[in-house]
């Protein structure tokens, strides 16, 4: 730890309001351990942030982290803060990089919002043909499974700008009747009061890594790794490991509606649920395993993945255009 606090810690981050808020949170936690720590925030507007079309046309949502990871590999920054749900699970970690720590997991549930002034409170209040916006194929598949009569459209952008599109204060081509966003994102931006219906994890299974922030650094930079490890939350690391082992084995692409959520039960046993959907949610496979013999997260993730593949997950994934 001799490098700190004498050395400046350069943190790379996306330039969105939420990403900067996450870095501020991490910085405050680090300064509890090193009060005199000098932190330099290096904001990056990634190619994916600039692109307003379908991310699949650019190569997937992994582009949100790719540019920052390259800066980390080149030594232009010392660490990065990533939303784990944005980190690709179908490819190995970039050469020389590790997640040294995971922060305690935030809220994982998704929530339904309505335009400002609307009196609607839940999905059941929407008439047939209503337009619901989301940025995730996972959410679209699960909504379409229970309400195939709704028109689910993809709307991208920072959370704040998406809410403006819902309210009509930021113009888009379509009038939106509702929108699905992560509850954790609303909370981080201080607009949790906009949430109406909060879906249970049984109603809408979360994305792999939902609600979790990972602190990434170069494996060879032991000083930074040791600094970050002081913030690591072991339970979150264990649960995320199970989810990502499952995701890696499924080899899904950015258009694959895949959901996975691991929890530690009160008795200490791990429990992992995984689902793979077709685009419209009409076809899906589901697996849920838990128990003492599966309390190794890698073993549990592999078991759930194997069961999903046995049920036909590969055919579902390959049937969806990249």
Steps between C-alpha positions, in 0.01 A plus 500: 500500500805729485371655175203660675410767586810644335397383154207647303231244423355554151147361464357449154124525458227563249404866495130453577350654812437157653851374428650812660275451804628143532862619488425763766361221719808281447732795564330572833536135604870496407567817696360335811804271479743761365375846607772683307458303180536718188246387241481615139181412312553435127160513323458322167213533252508154345402414145193322639396817688510700176306241299121525523418201281495126573817411694520168315596697188809626684594173663289491816474671835854389586609818322395691813801351678739414214654845454550549872660155528741588219602816686561289809712254305704788354561652844305819429284434807554290813152358557148494359153479651267279296137395533547124485188454289682694223809275507486236222466146631566308179870592477794479745609803703730734303864395527665613823185638665314376810204600711673559832177578685123506480296743706200373698224435253228763462134442421463261205130539417357673194225758526226644281471875445223705343507851350494788748144557615371155403274328751591150382674285759572159347537293184138392536390863454639511144250439218574264213731664246664731753867581433752398765866606469804310621868479410534127575402198292473310831223733621324501162483120494363475852237773449396352165461158665228626737358785285543408132239767417740784589733677257845476661756733339869556565606840630865566588693779665591606853228430757422869544455555127281189475269637768483827304396301191227333706371838621514648150748772600757341268346431160500158335292354219272295726272598787584277796239368743744344746868416549696232686818601682718357773392610845865540605559753222206713609629490857853606400356796308266601783180444299369187669167677549435440127477124555149355497483122472811322628526155345594208722792286383243228427310739269815628328825314559793746516794524265821320593693743720201728559556757774871419539798728447840346426833672563747404229875549483814352346596169658864608512419821690506347847472832682170587333370144536572503874334839537186384320481168682428689821156579349421148384171345610556124508135397474446715192818364341382143560152562357630687196750221432218243483296718264788579267619138480147415382501787250843411362393141438187609313709708256216741432540815293371852566159419351453190718233546769682329789422550868676364807487573870688338787422560868645373825219346704476560878662158561800600287410289197528651154192503277525580127218544250567536129273559201548533123222646284412542137464863388125507561512293817273231355774237535721476805696260719546524876733335753533542876754318715614537859639290784813409692653292223479804269633764737806561285383790276684369193347154542153650551530726195617208286213280621232759418660567161509128419131462587402798285697358209338159554160665468590667170658836590753468217226472238321804643820710503603396149151574372536869586684721247820663629 
